[in-house]
Amino acid sequence: MRWLIGLLGAAIIAAVAAVVMVLPDAGKPPVKVSEKSTATPSKKPQKTEKPIPSPTATQLVDECGTFKTTEKVSYAVTGYWITPSTNPCTWRHQMEDIHLVGGDTVIRIGYGMQHRAIKDGLLLKNGEVDPMFEPCQENGRSCLRAAQDELKQANPGNRVKHVYAYRTDESFGPSIFRCPQMERIIQGEGKRAFFRLVAPSDGSDSATCDFTEAQDYDVILIAASKTDSLDQLLKLGEQFGVQVFPALPLAPRDPERPIRADPEHLNALTTLTRRILQDYGARFKDHIALGGVYQPFEVQMTAALESNPTLDVFREQHLLVQQELSSEKQILISPYIDARKRVDHGQSPAQVAAGFKALAATGVGIIVPQDGRGTGKGALYWPDERDDPVDDSLKPVVGDATFGTAYRGSTREYFRAMADVRDQLIEQGDDVELWANVEAFEPSGTEPCATQGTRGKTTKERLDQAVAMTGRYVQKVVSYMWSDFYTCGRPSLQDDLLSDAGRPIAVDAIRSPEDGADGVRLRGYKLESGGVITVTWDGGEATLPIVEAMEALEDQGEGVMETWVPFDWRQVPKGSWVRIGVGTMNGKLATEPLHVRIQ
């Protein structure tokens, strides 16, 4: 079994873009729209426990300081992207901080593999000698020149067809080499080490290592570290109870269309990926903190995505993961959605759902669409808010417009459509998970958080809103990204999570009779006995006490709970839009109520 929760059943698909409830005709029992429009699948996976690491001690003490490993709050977002760091103490602080807000997953930002021009045996970057690879020297020759000379010595007809560069803060063991007589590690100065890989250009990566027959070869030079950051991260993962998704090499980009991978270099990328995964398999295959791997090449989810050559990258790397690691380790990808109407490439929810299906067909196991709110390519609104003006922070992206004018649909509509496709695939026996990537930044800000760009931090209120829109349809909510968007400013977003983690978030509500009584079944995060559900409509309101709240046993995401309370829906006029909120026993109310319509 994979470590992730299998929370897969049929999504409740409404006929309108909200959670819809239907009042019964006189004398007839209430009927949910979903029961009329969506068949109940015969196969409905149940929740299972995931074998994630448990903290090994109450605290960790080392040269970097003292770190708590058990005291924490919990929040709906349980995974975060992090950036590489050359400082091991930075890793420890990030792991501690993520763990303290309930995080159990980190996803590493990765590096790109690049096709390089050469001059006098040296790698060029932007037409100049690349200073990162210039120190790679073997007996007075550049590493590339040494590889060329040795290939010629084996057979004068051997030729280096392509040269590739890849940088990383990881290091590797001997399993990255297939032909040690031609491949090796070159120790550089300071913390730098270089790995030289040589493989046939046809992608065969033959293990015969016969260089005496003339052919074309690719040389891949890796500027790496003498100490392995992934080994450090996995050990920290065990200590803090966090799973790690290291990044695979990013594919070289098509020079004509940089948003696509360049198919000319797929053979070399496959070779490099195979070698890295061989090394991971030899050293980390059974490491409980290794959750899977992340392919960082972003693609837009479109109806025409199937023809994108980047999907060949996903397909090839999926096969390699299965071969070199195991079927329990999956590739995670995070494509993006563009819901804008005023751009040619904007896509509807149905078109994005088609893109989800195409991605799933590559074999990747975890698809984590970006919600788009941070970039302004998506928006968080309810159907009865279509005519409302967009948020001020979105105006630099879509102008002074209404939601309905600017966007083809809300984030909730897109995730509902993708969840529907996911459930169909599950019913067919295809194993794929849908997570949500809620973007923890705004399109711009007076105080930019990242070292590059103008994007500023968002608020916990807006994060809660994104969770309310997506949480009903996904198995896990993660966020881009911890560094620097959760840590910048005073107070930081991290501070807000720690102080406000107990605020409930409603994600779904349906009319649900129980034991002959009419009522409402609510699902969400941080529901608790003694709390309340609020129902508000034009001309009326009700406050309903929560007697019992429990874990949602199926068809719901990580950490989602549910409760049922009695309520007579006949008092709400047909056609009304109703807002359903939730609060805790100490009066902390959800910042984003659900919008439902009575028909």
N, C-alpha and C positions, 0 to 999 in steps of 0.2 A: 504493500500500500504506500502511496505517496504520503508525505508528511502533511500535506495541505488538507484542510477540511473539505470533505466532499459534500457540499451543501447544494446539490444540484437538482432539482425537481422542476416542475413546470412553473414558470413565472406567471403571475396574475396579469394578464394582458387586457387592459381596459379598452373600450371602444372609443374613448376620448382620451386626451392627453393628461388625465388626472386619475386618481383613484376614484372610481365611480360606484355609487351605491344606488340601488333601485328600490323604491318603495313598492310594496305589494299592492296588487289590486284587492278590493274588498274580498275577504274570505279566503285569499290565497296566501301561502307562506312566502316570506321574502326570498328573492332570488338574486344572487350575485351575478353581475354582468359576466364576470370571468367564467362562471359555470356555463353560461350560454354560448360563449364565443370561443372557448379553448377546451379541447379535450383533455381529460386527465390521463397522463402517461401511465403505461403499465409498469414502467421501470422508474422508480423514484428513489435515488440514492439518499442514504441517511447520513447524518453527521458522524464523523469518526474522529477519534483522538489523533493528533499529529505528534510524531516523535521529535519534538523540538528540544534543544538543549535546556537543561535546568541549571541555574546558577550553582557553581560548585562551592561557594562559600558566601557568607554574609557580606564580606568585603574583600577587596583586592588591594594589596599593599606592595608597591614596588618603587623603583627609582623615580617614577612619575608622580607619586603621591598615594593617597588613600582614596579608594573608590567604592561606593556602595553598589552592591549587586542584588539586593533583595527588596529594599524599600522602593515602592513605586506607586504611581496612580495608573489608571487605565483610561484609554481614549479610543474612539472609534477608528482612528488612523493607527495602524499597527506596523507600518513599514515605511522606510525613508531612503531616498537616494543620498549617497555621500560622495564627496570628491576625494581622490587620492591625496595622501599626505606623506611627506618624507619624514615627518616627525612622529615616532611611535607614541609619544605622549598625547598627541592630537587624536590618534585613533582611540586611545583609552577614554579620553574625555568625551568624544562623540558617542562611543558605545554606552558609557555611563548615562549621559544625558538622554539618549534615545530610550534606554532601558527604563529610566525614571519616569517617562511619560507613557510607559506601557508598550513600547515598540519591541517587536520580536523578529524583525526582518530588516536587513540593510541591503541595498542594491548599489553596486559600485559604478560610478561613471567610468567609461573606458577610453581607450586610445584608438586612433585610426592606423590601419596599415596603409602605407603610401608607396606608390610606384615612383621611382626616382630616376632622374637623369644623372649621368656621371661625367666626370672630367678628370683625366689623369689619375684614375683609380679612386677618386673621392666622390662621395655622394653630394649632390647639389640640392639646395632648397631655395626656391624662388630665384634661381639663377646663380646663387652664391654657394660656396662650400659650406656644408652644414656643420656648425661647430660642435653639435652633439656627437656626430659620428667621426669627426676628424681625429680624435684621440685613439680610435680603434686601430692599433698597429700591431703587426706580427713580424718580428725580426727585421725592423726597419722598413717594412712595406705596409701599405694600408691593408686592412682586412679584406677588402674587395680584391685588391691586386694579388694578395696571397692566394685567395680562392681561385682566381683566374689562372695563376701560374700552376697551381696544383692540378687543376682540371686539364690544362694543356699538357702537363707532364704525363698524366694518365693516358691521354690521347690527343694529339695535336688538333684533331677535328672537333674537339669539344668546344662549345661556345656558350658564353653567358648571354642569354637572351633578355632577361629582365632582372632588375635589381630592386629590392623592396626594403623599406625601412619601417621598423616598428619600435616604439618606445613604451616602456612600462616601468613601474616601481616594484614589480614582482621579480623574483628570481626563479630558476628552474633547476630540476635535477637531471640526471643523465638520461632519463626516459624521453627527453625532448629530442635527443639525437637518434637518428636511424642509421647513419653511416659514420661512425666515429673517426674513420680514417680521413674523412673529408670535412667533418663538422666538429666544432669545438667551442669552448668558452675561452674568451680572452679577457684577462683581468686588466681593468683600467685603473686609473688613479682614483684615489678617494673611495667613494661608495659605488662607483660605476663598474659594471661588468658588461661585456658584450658576448652575444651568442651568434655564432655563424652557422646558418643552415644552408644546405645545398640540395636541391631536388630537381628531377626532370621537369621541364616546362609543360609537359603534357598532363601533369597532375597525377601521374601514376604513383609517385613517391615510393618507388620500388625498394623493397627490403633486400634485394640481391646485392645492392651497393657495387655494381659492376660499372666502373667508370671507364673501362677500356674500350667500350663501343661508343663511337662518336655520336653525340646528340646535343640538343639544346638544354641548358640548365637555367634555373632561377636561383639567385642568391638572395637570401633573406637575412638581413642584419638586424639584430635586436639590441637596442640600448636598454639594458636592464639594471638591476641592483644586485649588490653582493649579498644582501639579506632579503628574504622573501616577505613582502608585506602581506600576501595572502595567508601564509602560514601564521603570521601574527594575528591577522583578523579572525581566522578560524579558531585560534586559541582563545581570543577575546570573546568570540561568539559563545564558546563553551562556558567561559567564566561568567558571562552576563546573561546567558539564556537567549541568544540572538542568532538567527540563521543568516548566512551570507550568500549573496548571489554575485560572484565575480563577473567582470565583463569579458566577453570574448572580443577578439580583434574586430574593429569596425572596418567594413569593406572599403576598398578604394572607390572613390566616387567617379561617376561618368563625367568627364570634363565638359561635355555638351549639356548634360542635364544632371547637375550635382545632387539633385534630390533622389537620384537613383544610383544603385551600385553599378560599377563598370563590369559587364560580363567578361571582358577580355582578361580580367585578373582573378576570376573566380577560382581557377586551378591553384594559383599561388595562395589565395586566402584559405582554400580547403586544406592545403598542405600545412600552413601555419596553425590553423585551428586544430587539425589532427594531432600535430606535435604537442601543442599546449595541453590538449585534453588527455593525450597519452600520459603526460607528466602528472596532470591532476589525478588521473586514474591510479597511477602508481603510488602517489603520495596521499591522496585525500579521498579516494573512492568511498570508503566506509566512514568518513568523518561526518558525524551527525550535524555539525554546524554548516556543512555545505548543502544549501538548500537547492541549488541548481545553478544555472549560468544565465547571464543577461546578454542579449545581443542589442547593442545600443543604436543600430542604424534605424532611424525613424522613417516611417512611411505614412502617407496620408491614407486614411480609410476611405476608399472610393469604390464605386460599382465596377470600375475598370482595373482594380488593383491586381487582378489575376495575371495581367500581362506585364506587370512590373518585374524586371529581372532581379530586383532585391529579394523577391520571394524565393528565388533559386538559392540565395545565401541562406535563408531560414531553413529551406528544405535540406540542403547539404549539411548544415551544422546540426540540425536535429538528428540526422542519421549518425553523425559522428558522436554526439552525446550518448546515443543509445549504445554505440559500439564500444566507446572508450570509458564511459562512466557506468550508467545503468539506466534501465527504463524508469526508475524512481526519480532520477534527476531530469528536470525539464528545462527547456529554454524559455525564458521570460522576455517578452518584447513589449514596447510601449508606443504604439502608433498614435497618431493625432487625428483629431476631428476638426474639420472646418465647417461650421454651421452658417457662415455668413451668406446672405443673399446677394450682396452687391459685388461679389467676386466670381469670376468664371468657374473657379474650381470648388465652390461651395457645394456641399453634398447634403441630401435629405437623410432623415433617419433610416429609411429603407435602403438607400445607397450605401450608407455606412454599415448597415447590417450585412449587406452583400460582401463588403470588404472584410468584415469579421469572418465570414464563412471562408473566403479565399485564404485568409491568414491561417485559420484552423486547419485547412487542407494541407499546409506545409508540414504539419506535425508538431509545431510549437505547442507547448502544453499550457502556458499561462499568457493570456493576452490582457494587457493593462492599458486600455485607452486613456489618453490624457483628457481631462474634462474640458479643457479649452478656455476656462474662465480666466486663468492667469494671463494668457496671451490675448484675450479678447476675441478669439475665434469661436468661443461658445459662451452661452449665457445661462444663468440660473433664474428661471422664472416659471410661474404656473400659468395654465391656460387662460385664467381670468385676468392675467396681467399682460397679455399680449399687446394691449393698447397703451400700456404704461411706458414712460420714457426710460431708456436704458440708464444704468448706473453711470454716474459721472466718470468713474474710472474707465468705462468702456468707450466713452465718446472719442478719445484720440484714435481709436481703432475703427469704429463704425459710424462716427458722426453723431449729431444730435437727432436721434431717431427713436421710434418705439421698438420694443422687443420684436413685435411681429413684422415690422418693416425691415429690421436689420438682420434677423435670424430665421432660418428655415425650421427651427424647432428648438426646444429647450434641452438642456443636458439630460433631464429625466427621460424625455422621449427617446433620445439616442440610446441610452443605456437599457431602456425597456426593449427596444427593437433588437439590440445585440443579445440581450438575455433570452429573448424568444428563440433566436437562431442557436444559441448555445444549448438550450434545452432540447431543440430538435436534434442537434448533433449527439447529445448525450443519449437520447432515445435510440439513435442509430448505432450506439456503441462507441462513438468517438469521444475520447477523453480530453476535454479542454476546459480551462477555467477562465472566468471573466473576473478581473479585479478592476478597481477604479483607481486612477492616478489623479488625485485632487491637487491642483497646482497652488502652492503656498506663496503666491506672489501676485502683484497687480501689474497691468500693462506698463505703468510708469509710476514713479514715486518721487516725492521731494527729497527722500533719502534713499538712494539706490542701495540695495543690499549686496549685489554681486560686484566683483571687482571690475567686470565689464558689463556694459549695457546700462539701461536706466530703470529697470524693473525694481519696484519697491515691495516691501513686505505687505502681507495682507493681515486680516484680523481673524481671531478665533471665531467670531460671529459668522464671517464669510466661509470659513472652513466647515462650521456646523451646517451651514446652508448647503454646501456641496455634498456633504455626507447625507443630508436629508434627501437630496435629489438622486443620489446614486446607490445608497446603502441597501435599498430594497432588492436590487437586481444583481448584486455582486457577491462574491465569496470572501473578498477581502478589500479593504481600503488602504492604499498607500499614498505617499505624497512626494512630489518633487519640489524642493529638496531640502534636506536638513541644513547643509552648509551651502549658502549662508542665510537662507530665508527664515529659518527658525531661530537663528542666533543673533541677528542684527537688531539694533535699536534698543531703547530702554523705555518701558519694559519690552522684552523680546517676545516673539510668538511662543517660544519655549516657556517663558515665565507665565504667559497667559494660560497655556495648557496645564501647567502645574497648579495654578490657582483656581481654574474653572473646569477641571476635567470631570467633575461630578454632574455637570449640567446635562439633562437628558436630551436626546435627539429622536424625534419620531420619523420613521421612514415609510410607514405603510398603515393604512386603516381601511377596513372593510366592514360593511354591515354583516352581522353574523348572529343568527338566532342560536340560543343554547338552552336546552331543557325547557323549551316552550316559551322562552322569554326573548324579546328583541334586544339587540345590543350592538356594541361595536368592539371589534377585535383590533387592537393596536399593536404594532411591532416597532421596535426601536432600541436605542442604546440607553443604558442607565435607567431603565424602568425599575420601580421599586414599590413594594407594598407600603401603603400609607401615602403614596403620591396621588396625583389627580390627573384626570383627562378633562380638557376643556373643549366644549363644542360651541361654536359661535356662528350665528347666521343672522341675516338681516331681520331684525325684530326680535331676536331671542338669543339666549345663551344658557349653558348648563355646565355645572362642575360635577364631575363624576369621580367618586373615590376609587382608587385601585386597591382591591382587597389582596390580590396575589399577582405576582409577576414571576415568570419562569423563562428559562432558556428556550428559544424557538428550536424545536427539535429537527426540523427539516426545511429545505427550500429557502434558507436564510443565511445571511453572511456571518462571518466571524464576530462573536460578541453580541449578536442581535437577540433581544428578548421579546416576549409577547405577553399580553394580558387581555382579558375580556371583562367588560363592564356592561351592565344592563342600561339600555337607553331606548326610549320610545321614539322611533323615527317619524311617527305620524304627525308629530308637532312641527316638523320642518317642511315648509312648502316645497312642492315639486319644482324642479328647475333651479333651486337655490344653490349658490356656492357656499359651502360650509368650511370653516377653518377649525381644524382639530389640533390642539396643542397638548402638551404633557408637562407636568411639573413634579418635583420631588416633595417629600414630606416637609422639608425645610423651606419650601417656597421658591426653589430655583426653577424657573420656567425655560422651556426650549425656546431658542431665539427664532426658530423657523417653524411655524405651524404648517401642517399639511392642508392643501386646498382640495376639497372633494366636492362633487356636484351630485345633487339629488335629482333623479329623473322619475 
